[in-house]
Amino acid sequence: MVRAQQLGYEFLAGPAGGALASLGTGCTQLVSTECMNCTFTGCFLGLFCQGLPGTQARFLRFSYRPEA
């Protein structure tokens, strides 16, 4: 899950139906590189996995649910 606020993002993960743990945070100003006023078009976030050479990752499901 990603919690987005005006100044930052918080990234969380956990098992289905279980408690979410915070994985880290990031400043919104560092996600995009727009340097002119009124040129911001939004940010794209995606899944990423890293492991030892030869390690495979498979994402079985991804869902997006905006929260009010």
N, C-alpha and C positions, 0 to 999 in steps of 0.2 A: 504494500500500500504506500502511496505517496501523499503526505499531508503538505499542501501548498499554502503558504502565507505570503504576504507582500514582500518580506525580506529574505525568505528562505524556504527550503524544502526539507522534509524529514522523510527518510525511507525506512519502511518497516516490513517485516516478513514473519511468517509463522505457518503452522499447519492449518489445514482447513478446519474451521470451527474452534481453533485454539487461540491462545493469547498471542498477540503480535509483539515482537521485540524490535527495538530501534536498531537499525543497521548503520545509521549515520545521517549527517545533515549536509546541506550545501547552500551557499548564498545564491540568491536569484541573479545577482549581478554577474556572477561568474559562469552562468549557464549559457548565455548568449553574448554575442560580440557586437551588437549594434552600437554605434557611437554617434548617431545623429538623432535628433528629436523626431518623434512620430514615425520611426521606421521599424519599431518592434512588431514582429509578426507572430510571436509565440514560441514556445519551446516544445521539442519532441523528446519524450522519454521512452526508453525501451528496455527489454530484458537483456542481461549480460551474465555470463558465467565464466569463471576462470579456474583452471586446475592444472595439474601436472601434465607434461606432454603425453599425448595418447589418451588422456581422460576425455570422456564424452559427456555431454549434458543434453537432456531432452526436456523441453517444456511441454507438459501435457495439456495445460490449459492456461489461458490468460483472459482476464475479464476486467472491464472498466466500469466502475460505478461512481459517478460524481456524487459528492456529499454536499449538502447545503450548508 
